[in-house]
Amino acid sequence: MFGPVEHPWFDPLWRRIVLVVFCAAWTGVEYYAGNTTWVYIMLAITAYAGWAYLFSYKGPDDPERIKRTDQNEG
């Protein structure tokens, strides 16, 4: 749906962790502010980021990783 998330900028693990922690912290900010709708939105974004960037992320050495040149073909 959104396309592959395996961008070379996200290859270092620390960048992916920072992204997920930032989303989780922003969820906490919205919760503290009492914005229920934004809490649910940010919770969904945090869950997706955690799944996509920490659980199912394919590193640069993974043979199943889609190369950027492969995306433009076919």
ABEGO torsion letter per residue (X at the ends): XAEBABBAAAABAAAAAAAAAAAAAAAAAAAAAGBAAAAAAAAAAAAAAAAAAAAABBBAABAABBBAAAAABX
